[in-house]
């Protein structure tokens, strides 16, 4: 399977200056080619393809000799990124959405470049990139499989990272599952409740840091644009957001692994989160919970470990009785399920999680299983 390994790196000032120069040249090429596509359509009503622009790259190098400093495959990757942005724009148009047209990249909106087969060499924990310099990797885990691409990126807080996209990565071997299946019902008050009644409290990482973030953002708003003090204030805001992201990723990775170690099959809700966040009263809490991110991490780990994640239609899972199947309507504020037909009394979320197992089992027995798409993760 395909997997990406990302590492923090340490570089000297000369290497960092070369990285900034490459990013500047890649951004310049991206903007030039975007402008070329726009002019070609406005004047001649002709659409340029990625192949058309790749053929013109040698002539463009002659006109802009500084582009020769950058690895040729890196420049081809820039054109591929632009083509992918165009295709995504038109695909969203066909789906009836209102996407934004691909826009020119500003100085703070181009943060990475990608190398393919040549231009780099890995020696132990040191990565050497031709015409750039040496990157000292903090190898938190070994690189597995065959390296296909190497991406150098810079975070909003000024930290540098190297990502290795590897093919033929061996599956992660987990111990034999202790139990067969479990249903997970996500929520706001508690992050999730499983079918065995266990609850995981919602950490509310964004809510916990909201006061600190508000102070930093107010300080940023008072600074003069273009000043050094504004740059430092922006860096402070980015640090808070980075900490929230790291906390959330650490929590979800550990939680997902804890369930996959114990259970062979995990049933989750096929939620339409984009529609749910339209509720202005709950949108911040839903975004802070990040259910979609958790489901993606769970599915990615399951695919690597030979476990199974099944999406189930969540309609009326909290209203139907898991004991007898009777329809028991209740408001969202009612947290206890009481069935007048069979007398079952249990937590509302636990009842929903049990219903996920019942529906998921029916799907699997009918060979009509809806699996979460983990392509490109």
N, C-alpha and C positions, 0 to 999 in steps of 0.2 A: 504494500500500500504506500501511498504518498504521504509524507509527513514533513513538517518544518521544525527545525531546531533553531531557536533564537538565543543569542548570547550577548551579554554586555561586553564591551571592549574598551581597552585603554590605548590611546594614541598620543603621539607627541604633537607639538604645534605645527611642524612642517606637514605631517600627514593630514592634520585637520584642515590646514589651509588648502591642500590639494583636493580634499573632499569637498570643501566649499566651492572651489573652482569648477569641479566636475558637476556639482549640483547646479551652479549658475549656467554652465554651458548646456546642460540637459534641459533646464527650464527655458532657456533661450530658443533651443531647437523646437521644443514643444509649442511655444507661442508662435514661432515662425510658421510652423506647419499648420497650426490652427488657423492663423491668418490666411494662409494660402488656400485652405479649404473654403473659408468663408468668401474670399474674393472670387475664387473659381465658380462658386455657385451663384453669386450675385451677378457676375458679368456674363457668364456663358451657360448658366444653369446646368453645370456639370459637377458630378460628385467624384471626388478623388478617393481612391482606395488606398489601403495600407501599402499594397504592392506598387502603386504609382509613385508614392512618395519615397519608397525605398530605392526605386530606380533613380530618383533625382538626388539622392544623398551624396554621391560622389561630386556632382556639380556644386552642391551646396557647400561641401567641404572646401572646394576651390575658391568659392566666394568668401567663405568665412574660415580661414586657415586655422583659427584657434580650436575649431572642432576636432582637428586631427589629434589633439592631446588626449581625447577621450577614446576609450576602447570602442571599436566599431560595433560590437554586439550590444554595448550599452546604448548607443545611438539608435540601433534598430529596435531595442526595447522601448525607447521613448516613443517612437512612431507607433509601436504596438499599443502602448497605453492610450495614446490619442485615439486610435482606431477603436479600441475597446470602449472608450467613453462615448464615441459617436454611436456605436451599436447599442449600447445600453440606453442612450437617449431615445433612439427610435423604437426600441423594444418597449419601453415604458409608454411611449405615445400610442403604440398599437394596443396596449392593455387599457387605454382610456385614462391614464394618469396624466398629471401636469408636471413633467420634469423640467428642470432648468437646463438650458442649452450649455454644452461644454464651454467653460470659460477660460480666459487666460490665467496663467499661474503667476501669482505675485511672489515676492521674495520669501514670504513665510508659508508658501503653499506647495513647495516641492521639496521633499525631505529624503528621497532615496534614489539609488540607482542600482541596476541589476546586471550582473555578469553571468555568462553562460559557460561554455566549455573552456575558454582560454582567458588569459589576462590575470589569473590568480593562481596561487600555490599555497597549499596548507601543509605546514610542518609542525607537528605536535599541537601546541596551543597558539601558534603564530600563523596568521594569515598574511601573505604577501600579495599585494595588488600592484600590478605594473603601472608605473607613472603616478602612483598615489602614495604607497608606503606600507608600513607594517602595522597590523592590528593584533594586539595581545588579547586573546580570548579568555574570559572567565568561564572555564568549562564546568558548568554546573551538572552536566550529564554528558555521556559520550555521544558522538555523532554516529548514527546508524544508517545503513543502506548506502546507496550510490548517490553522490551529490550531483544534482542537475543544475541548480542555479545558486548564486551567492548574491545576497542583497545587503547593501550597506545603507543604514538608515539613521536618522537623527531625530530624537524625540523633542517635544515642545519644551522640555526642561534642559536641553543641551546635551543629553547623554547619547552616546553612539552605540549602535547595536549592529550585529551581523547575523543574518538569517540564512540558514542552509536548507534549501528545499531538496529533500532526498526521496529517491524512488527505491522500491524493493525493500522497504523497512519491515523487519520481522515483527510479527504480532506480539503484543505484550502478554506474557504468560501469567495468568492469575490462578490462584488455587481453585479447585473445584467448588462451585457454588454450594453454599450450605442449604439454601432454600430455592424453590423453583421460581416464584413470581411475587411481585409487589406492585401496588398501585400508588402513584404519587399525585396528590391534589395540592396545587400551589395556591397561595393566598397572600393577603397583605398583613393581617394581624400576626399570623405565623407564616414563615416562608413556605413550609410544606407540611402536610400531614400524610402519613402513609397508611396503608390498609390494615396495619397492625396496631394503629392508634398512637404511634410515636409522632411527636411534633418537633419541628426544628424552628426555633425562633428566628424572626426576621432581624438581621443585624442593623438594618437602616444606616448603611455607611454614609450615604449622602446626607441624610437628615442629621446625623451626628456631627458632620463637618460643615453643615450649612451656616452656622453662626460665624465660624472662622472664615469661611469662603466669602461671606457677605462683607466682612471687614476688609479683606484683601481686595475685593472687587471695587469697593468704594474708594479705597486708596488709589487703585489704578485709574478710576474715572477722573480723579482730580489732577492727574499728571498731564503735562503738556505733551502732545503728540510729537514723536520723533526724538524726545529727550532720553537721556540715559536713565533718569529716575523712572520714567515710564517703562523702559525695558526691564529694569529690576523689579518693578511692581508686577509686570506681566509674568515674569519668571516665578514670583511668589504665588500667583494665582494658579499657574500651571503645576506647581509642586503640590498644591492641595488636591487638584484634580487627579494627578498621578497617584497620590497616596490612596484616594478613594478607589481608583481602578485596580491598584495592586491588592488592596484589601478584598475587594469583591472577587477578583480572579482567584485568589488564594482560598477563600471560603468556598467557592463553587467547585473548584477542582477537588478539594478534599471531600466535600459532601458527595459529589458524583462518584468518586472512587469508593467511598464507604458503602454505597448501595450496590455497586457493581461487584464488589468482593463477596457480598453475601447472597445476592440474587442473580438468577440466570436470565430472567425476563423482567423488564421494567415497563409498566404501562403509564403513559403520560397523557395529558390533555392536548388536543390539537387546537390550541388557542389562536385566535386572530388578534394578536396584541396591538397591531396598528389601529384596529378599530376600537380597542378598549381604551387606548390612551386619548381618544377624543373626548372622553369624560373629563371635564376640567376640574372636577372635585377629586378625582383619583389618579389623574395622569402622573403627577409627580411621584406618588407612592408606587405606582405600577412600574414606572421607569427605574426607580431606585431598587425595586426588587429584582429587576432584570431576569424575568423568567425565561425569555427567549435565549439569553446567553447561557443560562443553566441547562436548558434542553439541548442546545448545540454542543456544549461541553460533554454532557452525558452521552449523547449519540456518538460523538467522536471517540470517546474512550471505549464505549461499548463495541464499536466497529473494530477497534484495535485489539480488544481483549476477547473477542468471540462471544460477547454477550448480545442480547437483543433488546432494543427499545422500540416500543409499539405506540403509535399515536392513536388515540381513541376520541371519537366525537364527544365533546363535553356537554352536549345538550341534555339538560334535566338530570345530570348525574347527582346533584344535590337534592333534587325534588323527588326522584324515584326512590322507593324503599329498597335497600339491598337485601332485605330478608324475604319479602314476598313480591316485590315488583310494583306495589301500589303507588299511585301518584299522590304525593303529599305536598301540596304547594305551601311555600313559606317565604317570608320576607328575608332580605339579606341580613337584617339585624337578629333574626332567630338563629342561634348557633347550635341548638340541640334538635336532632331529628327524632320525632315521636310518631310512630305509625299507628293509627287507630285500627288498622286491619289485623296486624299480627302482634302489635304491642311492642315492637322493637324500639328501644331508646338508646341512642348513641350520638356521639359528636357528629355534627353536620358534615365536617370535612372528612372525617373517617368514613362516613357513609358514602360520600362521593368517591373516595379512593377505592372502596370495595366494589362500587359499581364499575369503576374503570377496569378492574380485574375481570368482572363478569362479561363486560362488553368486549374487552380485549381477547379473552379466551374464545368467545364466539367468533371473532374475526379470524383468529389463527386457525380454528378448526375448519372454517369455511375457506381457508386459503385466500382471504381477502384482506391481508394485513397492510396497514398504511404505515410505512416506515419513514422516519425522518431523514431527509436528504442530507448526507454528509459530504457530498462532492465538493472539492475545493477547500476543505478545512485543513 
